[in-house]
Amino acid sequence: MAKVKGAVVVDKEGCKGCGVCVNECPHEVLALHKEVNSRGYHYSYMENPENCIGCSNCGVVCPDTCLTIYRVKV
């Protein structure tokens, strides 16, 4: 069985830093960045990208649809 690797691309300007995606990630991939976007929000980013399997749980729960999830078999 092939191993699955994922990636999450965050629209930093669209993210309002609600943290729902961070809480929903079963592999502790996402976190809120210490820096803020132009609207003053701490945006999500991949703190632990090596843990991502592209499950898309984060994208499903994002209220602002600012996450794009990629999945590849390696």
Backbone as CSV, one residue per row, in Angstrom:
resi,resn,N_x,N_y,N_z,CA_x,CA_y,CA_z,C_x,C_y,C_z
1,MET,0.840,-1.190,0.000,0.000,0.000,0.000,0.881,1.249,0.000
2,ALA,0.551,2.188,-0.845,1.329,3.413,-0.978,1.066,4.347,0.200
3,LYS,2.114,5.043,0.584,1.983,6.034,1.642,1.390,7.305,1.042
4,VAL,0.538,7.973,1.798,-0.107,9.202,1.315,0.514,10.402,2.017
5,LYS,0.859,11.405,1.240,1.431,12.642,1.749,0.511,13.778,1.349
6,GLY,0.315,14.717,2.218,-0.574,15.824,1.930,0.072,17.171,2.138
7,ALA,-0.647,18.187,1.702,-0.217,19.569,1.898,-1.447,20.455,1.979
8,VAL,-1.353,21.462,2.817,-2.441,22.426,2.971,-1.905,23.796,2.570
9,VAL,-2.596,24.425,1.628,-2.241,25.780,1.215,-3.287,26.713,1.811
10,VAL,-2.822,27.682,2.572,-3.711,28.602,3.278,-3.745,29.949,2.566
11,ASP,-4.945,30.452,2.317,-5.115,31.822,1.827,-4.944,32.718,3.052
12,LYS,-3.719,33.200,3.262,-3.405,33.956,4.479,-4.291,35.176,4.670
13,GLU,-4.633,35.847,3.588,-5.458,37.048,3.698,-6.931,36.710,3.943
14,GLY,-7.356,35.528,3.562,-8.744,35.123,3.773,-8.984,34.522,5.145
15,CYS,-7.915,34.071,5.791,-8.041,33.400,7.098,-8.292,34.425,8.198
16,LYS,-9.285,34.126,9.042,-9.575,35.034,10.160,-9.090,34.471,11.490
17,GLY,-8.325,33.379,11.441,-7.692,32.861,12.650,-8.639,32.280,13.668
18,CYS,-9.739,31.688,13.222,-10.712,31.132,14.174,-10.185,29.877,14.864
19,GLY,-9.236,29.174,14.235,-8.622,28.008,14.853,-9.403,26.713,14.720
20,VAL,-10.513,26.723,14.019,-11.318,25.508,13.869,-10.500,24.428,13.158
21,CYS,-9.779,24.801,12.122,-8.968,23.829,11.384,-7.866,23.242,12.256
22,VAL,-7.280,24.068,13.103,-6.214,23.609,14.000,-6.758,22.540,14.943
23,ASN,-7.937,22.777,15.495,-8.541,21.826,16.431,-9.000,20.547,15.747
24,GLU,-9.377,20.624,14.480,-9.929,19.479,13.767,-8.855,18.560,13.189
25,CYS,-7.642,19.029,13.062,-6.572,18.236,12.451,-6.153,17.090,13.369
26,PRO,-6.341,15.825,12.914,-6.000,14.681,13.768,-4.500,14.419,13.879
27,HIS,-3.696,15.084,13.046,-2.250,14.839,13.046,-1.437,16.039,13.510
28,GLU,-2.102,17.023,14.088,-1.455,18.222,14.629,-0.532,18.895,13.623
29,VAL,-1.050,19.061,12.410,-0.279,19.684,11.336,-0.365,21.208,11.410
30,LEU,-1.548,21.725,11.675,-1.784,23.163,11.598,-1.644,23.873,12.941
31,ALA,-1.315,25.145,12.855,-1.241,26.015,14.032,-1.549,27.434,13.553
32,LEU,-1.774,28.322,14.489,-1.963,29.733,14.149,-0.606,30.422,14.196
33,HIS,-0.304,31.155,13.142,0.989,31.826,13.019,1.091,32.961,14.036
34,LYS,2.305,33.254,14.480,2.519,34.361,15.413,2.336,35.705,14.720
35,GLU,2.632,35.738,13.417,2.435,36.966,12.651,0.962,37.110,12.300
36,VAL,0.568,38.300,11.894,-0.819,38.549,11.506,-0.883,38.954,10.035
37,ASN,-2.049,38.727,9.436,-2.257,39.141,8.050,-2.635,40.624,8.017
38,SER,-2.949,41.146,6.840,-3.240,42.579,6.713,-4.507,42.997,7.446
39,ARG,-5.353,42.025,7.806,-6.582,42.337,8.539,-6.392,42.188,10.053
40,GLY,-5.180,41.816,10.463,-4.872,41.724,11.890,-5.151,40.376,12.524
41,TYR,-5.353,39.341,11.704,-5.649,37.998,12.230,-4.419,37.099,12.177
42,HIS,-4.263,36.270,13.192,-3.249,35.220,13.187,-3.777,34.114,12.276
43,TYR,-3.142,33.889,11.160,-3.618,32.943,10.164,-3.052,31.537,10.395
44,SER,-3.718,30.548,9.852,-3.274,29.161,9.952,-2.079,28.923,9.053
45,TYR,-1.232,27.994,9.456,-0.108,27.565,8.612,0.264,26.141,9.002
46,MET,1.057,25.498,8.153,1.479,24.121,8.406,2.692,24.132,9.333
47,GLU,2.462,23.960,10.616,3.551,23.935,11.588,4.332,22.619,11.495
48,ASN,3.631,21.516,11.219,4.252,20.200,11.111,3.874,19.558,9.773
49,PRO,4.410,20.063,8.664,4.006,19.566,7.346,4.297,18.096,7.118
50,GLU,5.299,17.565,7.797,5.649,16.151,7.627,4.562,15.210,8.145
51,ASN,3.655,15.714,8.965,2.573,14.889,9.514,1.326,14.850,8.634
52,CYS,1.251,15.718,7.633,0.033,15.842,6.836,-0.167,14.654,5.903
53,ILE,-1.388,14.103,5.936,-1.747,13.000,5.034,-2.816,13.441,4.030
54,GLY,-3.174,14.709,4.046,-4.164,15.225,3.104,-5.577,14.737,3.371
55,CYS,-5.920,14.516,4.628,-7.239,13.971,4.971,-8.373,14.945,4.676
56,SER,-8.077,16.222,4.588,-9.000,17.326,4.284,-9.997,17.650,5.397
57,ASN,-9.788,17.140,6.592,-10.656,17.513,7.718,-10.647,19.024,7.935
58,CYS,-9.485,19.628,7.813,-9.362,21.072,8.023,-10.171,21.860,6.996
59,GLY,-10.102,21.439,5.750,-10.818,22.136,4.688,-12.320,22.027,4.809
60,VAL,-12.788,20.897,5.312,-14.233,20.681,5.470,-14.814,21.624,6.516
61,VAL,-14.078,21.859,7.597,-14.612,22.670,8.695,-14.317,24.165,8.576
62,CYS,-13.464,24.557,7.642,-13.106,25.969,7.512,-14.326,26.788,7.086
63,PRO,-14.762,27.727,7.923,-15.959,28.510,7.597,-15.734,29.516,6.471
64,ASP,-14.482,29.819,6.166,-14.181,30.820,5.142,-13.603,30.207,3.868
65,THR,-13.575,28.912,3.792,-13.045,28.170,2.635,-11.723,28.748,2.133
66,CYS,-10.796,28.963,3.046,-9.503,29.528,2.660,-8.395,28.487,2.670
67,LEU,-8.759,27.191,2.735,-7.756,26.131,2.706,-7.919,25.289,1.451
68,THR,-6.811,24.973,0.809,-6.780,24.069,-0.321,-5.912,22.894,0.087
69,ILE,-6.433,21.675,-0.040,-5.716,20.491,0.406,-5.282,19.665,-0.799
70,TYR,-4.023,19.243,-0.767,-3.474,18.390,-1.814,-3.079,17.059,-1.199
71,ARG,-3.207,15.995,-2.000,-2.840,14.656,-1.549,-2.145,13.937,-2.693
72,VAL,-1.012,13.308,-2.387,-0.290,12.517,-3.388,0.141,11.198,-2.768
73,LYS,0.218,10.166,-3.592,0.738,8.883,-3.144,2.224,8.871,-3.408
74,VAL,2.990,8.471,-2.413,4.451,8.413,-2.566,4.961,7.013,-2.352
